[in-house]
């Protein structure tokens, strides 16, 4: 019988592979059928993930994948920046076995970037940061980074990140090169810049007037409703910022196809 730990691991992998979108519902009964186990075991797995901040539960809606707010997105990236740059800063050197494993991971990343498996590409790009923490000898931070990386993957999906996968892979290559050369300050700076680039690629929504549609509808016939300050700012922002691309169709939440 599948264990709760195995179920939670599969769900985490699906999140990092962008196969489970923010807000996707995780029904206990479908999961129990899929993994051939009891709902009690499924509930235990989901409770573990809730404690790690990956899923949440509602009395009416049941279990579902989190939908991070803008503030939560900012905090997640700040946390990753502190942890990952601090991890490199604390190093004295990087051993050959660690560098060998990192090179192998980069090889798999590059193959995925050049291939057509979007899920594998997304997972490997995120898992690089977990792999780096493991290679540098800190399993506790590796577990923490796994959770934060899953969150930032959901954030990138929710806010339609425009970050380029090939560029992300190249950033990883440069970080490992610096580690291999023993230039730890450069590796730290490259990591900080990489995380900042990924964060800045997010397309956060512009604040708009929530009454705009109603205001236009109830304006005197033949007269345009006066613009509010929020509308003016929104109009200006549309002239200076590129429009977000049309969001992709909502992915299927059929768990058999995702997990």
Buried (B, 14 or more C-beta within 10 A) or exposed (E): EBEBEBBBBBBBBBBBBBBBBBBBBBBBEBBBBBBEBEEEBBBBBBBBBBEBBBBBEEEEEEBBBBBBEEEBBBBBBEBBBEBBBEBBEEBEEBEEEBBEBBEEBBEBBBEBBEEEEEBBBBBBBBBBBBBBBBBBEBEEBBEBBBBBBBBBBBBBBBBBBEBEBEBBBBBBBBBBBBBBEEEBEBBBBBBBEBBEBBBEBBBEEEEEBEEBEEBEEEEEEEEEBEBBEBBEBBEEEEEEEEEEEEEEEEBEBEBEEBB
